[in-house]
Amino acid sequence: MTTKRKKKDAKKVQGGGIDAAAVARVFRESGKPLGEKDLLRQLGAPRAKMHEVLAALDELLEAGKIIRVRRGFGLVESMHLVTGTLEISRSGVGYVLPEDKRRKDIFIHPKDLGDAWHGDRVVAAVTRERKDKNHEGRIARVIERGVVTLPCRVVKRMASDLYLCRPTDPRHTMSFMVDFLPKDGGRDPMADDVMQVHIGEKLEYKLYSGRGLELLGAQGDVSVQERLVKLNHDIPGPFPPKVLREAEALPEQPGEADFAGRKDLRALPFVTIDGAKARDFDDAVYVKKRGRAFTLFVAIADVSHYVPEGSALDKEALERGNSYYFPQSVEPMLPERISNGLCSLNPHVPRLAVVAEIDFTAKGVPGRTDFYPAVIESKARLTYSQVNRALFLGDEDERKNLGKILPLLETAEVLARAIHEVRAARGNLDFDLPEPEILFNLQGEAEDIRPKAHHFGHQLVEEFMVAANEAVARFLTEREAPVLYRVHPEPDPAKLEALFKLLATTDMATKLPVKPGPGDLSAVLRDASGSDVDFLVSRLALRTMMQASYSPKNDGHFGLASTCYCHFTSPIRRYADLVVHRSLKAVAAGKGAPAKLASKLPKVAEHISRRERVAMEAEREILKRVTVLFLADKVGREFTGVIGSIADFGFWVELKEVMAEGMVRLSSLSDDYYQHNAERHELLGERTGRRFRLGQAVSVELSGVDLGRLAVDLTLIEGGEAPLAVPSVKRKGRRRRR
């Protein structure tokens, strides 16, 4: 530390207190770890100031800026240490996501996790640097627990009010000794019940004390599974009273005063097209024919009219980020009075909307656009199935039921197909992969899991929404207004190279360009469609994809082949759309976007992108849980399926009779030792040459399910290819990979 700086700090200390910033500066300038006395001396402070030094050290420790070392404290940033959040996968390995976004995630082996849990804020020491891969490290310190309560499964009763419990989230591998006294009239917990546990002190390695807060019920109940998934992922529950009071203060219907300054489009035959179970209707559409050309009207619920920026409703919507959908319930972004009532574009009632009016040529090329606030009145609430039956299946009864709306839908279909052709020509990626739909009986039990129907009835609406989103993004960008873009990076280069390298060994080889790149992916998907390698190409192409997110910077949307894209069409269930609406309304009115908006966008984008990932993870987990429950009474049954993914310890099979996935472990195969070829996505037997590859048909038996591990275990009955000549395979050991 320079003499000038020492004098300045000493003068500051003499004239006032010692703060954390001054102590951190001493650490940086000393270039080495320091003890309390060292700090006091370098600050030029008397011994009477030691309590202030200790308080500053506690503050820096709490913030993760310093860490205890043998003879004092060290500055994290100077010790090859990284502060971040620990994420543990179900396989047991962890990654520290650094708070410094310039750093790559740090890989943590299970043996190096120490006492850290999934979701903890930690300090990690980098133990091995790798050039092209994630650095490796170990957890040096837990700064803050990511959770204070956890839903846990009761394993067994240990004493009158003491229970051994384990977390329902398989990423948490510790156990708890839980005190629980039933409330008046409540029953005692039984094995396999689920209770919410407040975490206590550490008792011994991976064993902690706990206090039971609430008995949720039997883990075989789907509603209990939904509740515990919401708890596992910190999904918001009931709205705070202040938010509900603001919602209750809003009118049940828009009044004449709300119509001022809006275009009155109530005479136009707008319709909504959604799923049969939908209750919140964000969007309504109308298509007008102009000779051979078209004008598309996309009306979106004007949520921003009722949810002013900075209000309790707005702050809660931002915190939630989006709505969260579960098989039997929804946790909405906005209270139902707004989402299902005042803002929902219900039929035959006036509703406030923001309209995107877009002209298209006969070939689906967009032209003139106009954006404005309006009042509309939907003429019909249609479902995708209705549209499919009337337009594409030619159901005469359905066509008669639609009456005057039918010509509108026929015109809309023509335009939607034209727009789709334009998007396909520019390289839009079309992953036609089935999504699961869970069907429940009257008792709330899953009775089937089957692929969701997807047809051009869905595509019709999707084409219009994408067109509106692009038009809004272009409009705001051209006027240099702040935009919360929806961005999707190009595929992972290494994975893309591996995909094309593999395809070069198949019948697709003659159709590949000399130097294939990201821009060739859409053509490859089209060429593979309906061929023997269709499954292989679609699954591997999907795995090359990066995750879409929100950003104030326009980096384009690779999957849609769009150079400028944002979300505008779902402000009831996505906060990003609400932000875009506010900017659009201001710019369209000639006022310019709010000056503070641009400065807020980076933090908003990061937060809602994170909440979107939480929603996706929760959705995947509840699907796995319901799948395990559904298959529990089917152990011993035979199924057919295709190999959907391969690892060095086995392969996953996508079942055909029910939309579910299970694993065949190599430890269950006794005919050979198998080696994993990651590049070719196959397993090859050393002795027999028997091969298991992606997309291969197999027959399996359901040998077991485990709700704790979220595992579906399968045993191979028939499948695998054996070549005519057994290849020579260099052995790496006699251990069967498990």
N, C-alpha and C positions, 0 to 999 in steps of 0.2 A: 504494500500500500504506500502511495506517495506521501511525503511529509505534509504536502499541502492538503491532501485528502484527510490525513490523520488529524491535522489541526482543525479542519472543518467539522469532522465527525465529533471530535472531542468537545468543540465549542457547542455543537448541537446537543450533545449529551449533558453538558453542564447546564445548558439553558432549558432543557426539557427532558422528555423520556426517550427510551431506546425502543425503536419499533422493528418489526420483522424485516422491512426493506433495508434498514441500515445493517442489520446482522447478515442478511443475504449478500450485501455488497462486500462485507468483510470476507466472507467465504470465497467469493469470486476473485477478489484481488489478492488473497493470500495464496491461492493455488494449491492448498492442501487441507486435509481434515483438521478441525480445531476442537478443543475442549472449552468448557465454560470459562475457565480462567484465561485461556488464550484470547477468547473473544473480548472479555472484559479489558484485558491489557491493550489489545489492538484498537479498541474503541476509546481508550483513554478515560475509562469510567471508574469511579470509586467502587469499593466492595458493596456499598449500600445500594448500588444499582443492579446487583446480581439477580434479584427477583425479576427485574424487567428483562434481563438477558434470557432467563429461563422461560419467561412468558413468550418471548419472541421465538425461542427455539421450539416451544410447544406449537406455536402457530405455524411455523415452517414444517414441522413434522406432520401436523394434521393436513397441511396442503400438499404433502408429498414432495416438497422442495428439497428436503434434506433427509438423511437416513443415519441411524446410529451405526457407528463403527466401534472398533475395540476401545479406542481411547478418546472418544468424543463423537463428533458428527461430521458427515461429509456431504457436500453439495451433489445432489443426484445428477445434475446435468454434467458434472465434471468427473463422475465416477463410472462412466459407461453404464449408467443405470437409466431405465426408462420407466416413466409413470404412465399407467394406462388402465384399461378395463380388461379383466380376464374373461374370456369366453371359452368354455369347455364343451367339446362335442360329445356325442353319445358314445363314441369310441374311446373316450377318456383323455385324448390329447387336448392341449389347451393352446390358445393364442392370446397374447396381450396386444390389445388395440391401443397404440400409443395416443396420448393426448396431443402430442405434436404430430399433426396430420402429414408432415413431410416424411415421417418415418414409416417403414414397412412394419407389418405385424410381426411379432416375435413368437416363434414356435416354442412351446413348453411341453416337454415329455412328462407323462404322468408321475414319474418318480421325482420330478423337480417342482411339483406343485406345492409341496409343503402343506400348510394349513389353509391354503387359499381355496375359495369356492368359486363356482361359476357366478359371474356378475360382480365380483369384488373389484374395488379400486386398489391396485397393487403397484409395487415397485419391483421391476424385474431386472436382474443382472444379465447382461449379454455374455454368454459363455463361448459362443462360436459364431464367427462371422462367415457368411457364405455369399459369394458374388451374385449369383443369379437366383438364389432362393431366399426364403425368410431366414433371418438370423435365429440362432437357438439361444435359449436362456433358461434361467431358473427364477422362481419367485423369491425375492429377498425380504419383502415385507408386505403385509396386508395393511393398507391405509384405512380402508373403510369397507365394511361388509355391504354387499350389494342388496342383501335382504335382511330383514329382522323377523319376518314370519314366513313360514312355508307350509303348504298343504302336505301332510304326511299320511302314509298308510299304516294302520295299526298292525304290527306283526304278532304280538301276543301280550297278554296281561302279566305283569311282573309282580304286582302287589295290589292291594285294594283299590288304590287310586293312581297306580303307576303303570305306564305302558311303554313297551319298546316300539318305536315307530321309525319308519324310513321315508325320506322324501319321495313324492310321487314323480318328481322330475328326475329321470335317470342320470342327468348331468351332475346331480348332487349325490355323492356316494357315502356320506356320513350317516350316523344313526343318532337317535335321540331317546333319552329316558324322560318321558313326559308325565307330568302331574296333571290329572284331569278329574274334576269333580262335576258330574252332570248338574245342569241347572234344574230348578224345580220342575218335576214332571218329565224330565229328560231321561233317556235310557243310558246304560253304561255302554261304552264302546265295545265292539266285538272285532275279532280278526277280520282284516280286509275292509274295515270301515276307513273313512278318510276324515281327518280332523285338521283344522288350522292350528299350527303350533308357533308360539313365540319362542325364539331361540334364546337359550341361556348360556351358561359357561361351559368351557371345555372340561370334560371329566377325564378322558384319556384319549389316545390316538383314535381319531374319527368317531368319537362318542361324546355327545354334548347333552346337557340338561335342557329341558324345555317345559313350557307351560301351555296346556291345551286351551285354546280360545273358543273354539266352536266345533261341534261335531257336524260334519257336512253330510254324512250318510254313507250308504254302501257303495263301494267303488264300481259295482256292476250297473249302477244307475247312470244313464247317459247324462242326465241333468247334473249329477255330481261330477262327472267327468268334465263337463263344460265349465262348471264352477272352478274346479281345480286348475284347469288350463288357464282360465282368466287370472287366477291368483299367481300361477307360475310365471306368467308373462306380464304381470302388472297391468292388466287391461282395466281401464276405468269402469267403474260401476255406476251407481246412482248419481245423479247430478247434484251439486251443492245447492243448498236452499236459495242462495242469492241468485244463482243461474235460473232456477225454477221460477223465482219471483219475477224476474225480467221476462221470462217466456209467458207467464200467466198474465202479465200486464199488456201483452200484445192482443190485438183484436182477433176474433175467430175468422173473420173474412176481411179482405181489403175493402176499403170504402171509397167513395167518390173522390175524397181529398187525395187518396193515393194515386189516382189516375192522372192527376195534373202533370202536364209535360210529357205524357207518354202517347205513343201511337196506339190507337184503338184497333186491335186486330181480332176482336171477338167474333167477327163475322166469318173469318177464315176457318176452314175445316181442319184445324190442328188435331192430331191424334197422338196418344202415347202408346208405345209398344214396349212391353216389359215382360218379365217372367210372371207366371201365374201367382206366385207367393209375394210378389213385390207390394210394398205399401207406400213407399216414398218415390214419387215420380219427378225426376229432375228435368226431363226433356220431353218436348213434344215437337213433331215435325209436320211440315206441309210442303208439297211440291207442286209448283205451277208450271204448266206447259206453255212455252212461248214459241209457236211454230215448231221447228225441230229442236229448239233449245229449251232450257229449263231455268227456273229460279227455285232455289232451295231455301226454305225458312226453317231455321232451327231455333226454337224458343226454349230458353233455360231459366229455371226458377230464379227469381231475383232475391236471393237470400240476403245479399248485402243491404237491401232496403230495410230489413228488420233487424239485422245484426251489425250495428255500427262498430267501427274499429275502436278497440279499447274498452268496450263494454264487458260485463261479466260473461255474457254469452260468447263473445268473441274470444276472450282469454281462455275460456274452457274449451272452445272448439280448437284453438291453436294447440293447447296442451294435449288434447286427444289426437289431433292430426288427421284422423279419418274415422269412419265407422268401422266396427269390428263384427264380422258375421260368423255365426256358429250354426250348426245344423238345426238347433231348436230355439235359438235366441239371437238377438242383435243388441250390441251396445252402441247406440247411435252417437254421431258427432254432435248433434243438436237434439234438444228435447223433442219428444214426439209431437207436442203441440205445434212445433214448427215443421219438423221433418215429414210427418204424416198428414199434417193439417194445413196450416196457413201457407206454407211454401210449396207443398206438393201439388203438382199440376193435375189435380183430380178432375174428372169429367163434369161438364155442365155447371161449373162455377167459375167466376172470374178469378184470374190469378195474375200477379205481377211477374214479368219476365224480362230478360235481356235477350234480344233477338239478333241472330246473325243471318243476314240475307245475302245469298251468294248466287250469282249467275253462273250457269254452266253451258258449254257448247253441247251439241248432240253427242260428241265423243267424250264428254265428261271432263273437259278442261275448264278449270275455274276462271272467272273473269271479275267483273265488278262486284264489290262487296259493300255492305252497309251494316252498321251496328247501332242499335238504339234500344232504349227502355220501352216497354210496351205493356199492354194488358191483353191477355188472350183468354179464350175459353175452349178447353179441349172438348171435342165433339164425341170422343170415344176412348175408353180404356181398353186397348187391345193387348193380347198376349202373343208371344212368338209362335205358339202352337196354332192359334187362330190364323195368323198370317200364313203360316206354312200350309195349313189345310186348304185355305182359300186360293192362294196364289200358285203353289207348287204341286199340291196333290189334287187340285181340281174338285174339291169337295163341294158339290152343288148346294147342300144345305147351308154350309158355312158361307158360301158366296151370297146366298139369299139373305142370310142374317146380317151381313155387312152392308147390304143395300147401297146407299149413295157413297159410302166410303170406299167401296171396291175400286172404282176408277182411279181414285187418288192413290191407292196402294199399287195399282198396276203401273201408273206413271212413275211412282217412287221406285218400283223395281227396275224399270228401264234405266233411270238415272243412276241408281246404286250400282248396277252392273257396269255401266260406262265408267263410273269413278273407280271401280275396282280394277278394271282393265288398265287404266292410267297408272294406278299404284303398282300393279303387277309389272308393268313395263319398266318402271323406274327402279325395280329391285326390292319391292316389299317382301319381307319374309313371311311365309304362310306355314306355320307349324300346326298342322291339323291333328293335334294330339287330344285324345279323349280326356274329359274331366269327370271325376266321380260324383255321383249323386246318391245320397243316402235316403232310403225310403223307410219310414217308421210306421208301426202299427198303432192302434188306438192306445196301447199301454206305454207308448213312447220308446219301444224297443226297435232296434234296427232289424228290418226284415229282408232288406236287399241293398246291395251297393252296386250300382250299374253306371255305365257311361251316360253323361248328360247328352241329351239330344242337341245337336248343333247343325243348323241348316241355314239357308239364305235368309230366313226370317230374322235370325240374329245378325247375319252379315249386312242386311239392309240398314239396320240402325247403326251398326258399327261404322259403315262407310260414311254415313252422314255426320256422325260425331267426330270422326277423324278429320273430315273436311272442314267442319266448323272450328275445331281446335287449331288446325293449320292456318286458317284464315285469320283468326284472332291473333295468333303469334306473329304472322307476317305484318298485320296492321300495326301492332304495337311496336314491333322492331323497326319498321320503316319510319316511325315517328320518334324513335330513340327514347321510348318510354321504358321504364323498368319492367321486366317480365320474369316471372318465375317459370322458367322453361322446364319441360320434361325432356331429359336427355338420356340417350342410350349409347354407350361407347361401342366402338368396333369390337369384334370378338377377340378373345385372348389369342395372340399371335402363335404361341407355342401349341395350343390346343388345335387351332385352325390348321397349322402345318401338319400336325399329326393326323388330322382328319383326312386331308387331301392325300397324304402319304399312304394311308390305309386304303382309300378309294382307288388309288392307282393300282392296287393288287386285285381289284374286282372287275366285273364287266363294265363298270363306269369309267374305266381308264381311258377309253377312246373318246369320251365326252368331256374330259377335263381339259381346261386350257393349259398351254405350255407352262405358264407361271401363274398358277391360281392364287387369288387373293380374296379379301373380304367381299368385294363386289361380285364375285362369281358364286357366292353361296346360294342366292335365290334361284339361279339357273340350275344349280346342282340339285336343289330340293325338288324343282319341277321335273327334272329329268329322271329322278329316282322314284317319283310318285308312281305307285302301282307295280314297281319292279320287285325283284327278289331282295334288293338291298334297301328298300324303302324304309323299313324299321331301323336298320343300322344307321342310315344317313340322317334320318330325322332325330334320333336319340343323340347321336354324337354331335350333330350340328347344334342342337339345343344346349349341350354341355359346353360348347365354345363361347356361349353368350355371356356377356357381362350383365350386371344388374342395372336396370333403369333407375333413375333417381331424379330429384329436383335440383335445379341450379339457376342462379341469376345470370350465368354465362351460357350463351347459345353454342352448344357443342353438337347439335344435331341429334337425330334419333335414328340409329342404324337399323333397328328392326322394322321400322315403318318407311325406311329410305326417305326420310324427311329432313330437310336442311333447317327447318324452323318449326318447332312444335311446342305446344303448351297444353295444359289441362284447363278447360273452360266449361265442360258440359255436366259436371256433377258437384255443384257447390253444397248440396245437402249433405253429402257424405265424404267430401275431400276438402281440406282447408286450402290446398293449392289453388283450386278453382275459385274460391272466395277471394283470394288475393288478386287473381287475374281479373275477376269481375270489377273490383274496385278500381284497378288501373284502367281497364277498358272504358268504364262509364265516365271516368274523369276525362280521358283523352277524347272520347267520342263527343263529349259535351264542350270540347274546346278549352277545358280548364287546365289540362296537363296533369300528369300523375302526381300524387302527393310527394313533396320533396323528401320526406322521411322514409318513404317506401324503399328506395334503392339501398339505403344504409342497413335496413332491417333484413333484406332478402337473404343474405348469406346464412344468417343464423336460423331464419325460418326454414330455408331449404334443407339445411342439415337436420333440423329437428323433425320435420315432417317426413323426410326420407327415412329417418330412424324409426319413427312410429309406423311407417308403412311396412318396414321389415318385421317389426314386432307382430303386426297383424298377420303377415304371411306365415311367420313361424307358428303362431297360435293356431292358424287355420290348418297347417300341416299336422300339428300335434293332435288336435282333436280328431282329425280324420284317421290318424293311426290308432288312436285309442278306441274309437267306435269300430274300426275294422277288427281289432283284436277281440272286442266284446262280441261282435257279430260271428266271428269264426270259432269262438270258444267251444261251442257245442257241435262243431263239425270236424273235430280231431279224428283221424282215421279215414276220412273221405279222400277219394282220388280226384285230382284236378288236372286239367291240361293248361299249358301256358307257353310263354316265350321268354327267353333269357333277356332281361332288360338291362342288366349291369353286371360287371365282373370285377372281382377283387382277388388278391392273392390268397384269401382264405375261403373263397366260395363264390357263388353267383346268386343274384336275385332273379326271381321268376315272377312275371306279371301274369296272373291267373286270368283265364278266359271266362270261366263260368261266373265269376264274381270279380268286380273291379277291385282287386287287392293285390298285394305284393308280399312275397315271402322269400326266405333265403335257404338255399341248399349249401351247407357247409362242407368243405373238403374232408373234414374229419368224419363225415358220414359216408364217404366213398372209400370202399376197401379194395377196389380192383387195381389201383395203381397209385404212384406218386405223381402229382401234377405240378407243372410249372406255369407261372403266370407271365404271359407276354402282353405287357401293358400297351405296346404300340399297336398290336393287332387285336386287342381286346378279346383275348381267348385264353383258355386253359388247355394245356397239352399234356397228355399222359406220357411218362418217360418210357414205359415198357410197351404199352399197347398202341400208343399213338392216338388214343381216343381224344377227341377235341370238343370243347364246349366254347361256343362263340355267341356273340351278340345277335339276337333275333332268331336264334335256333329254337325249334319247337321241342318241348319236353313234356313228359307225364310225371306227376309228383303226388306224394301223399302228404296231407297235412299232419305233421307229427306232434305239433304242440304250439301253444301260444303263451306269451308271458307279458302281462300288462305292465309289470314293473320295468321290464327292458323295452317295452313296446315292440316286441319281437314276434314274428310269425315264422316258425321253423318248418321246413319242408324236407322230405326224403325223396330222392330221385327213384323213380320206377323205371322209366325208359327215356332214352335220349342220348345225344352225343354222337359225333361222327368219328368213324375210324377209317383212315386212308388205306388204299390198297397196299402201299409200301410204308412200313413204319419208319419215320425219319430218325436219324441219329440225333439224340438229345444229350447234351453235356450235362451231367448231373451236378447239382450243387449241394448234395447231401441227401441222406436217407430219411430226413424228417418230412412227414406229410404236412403240408401247410394247413394251418388251422385258422 
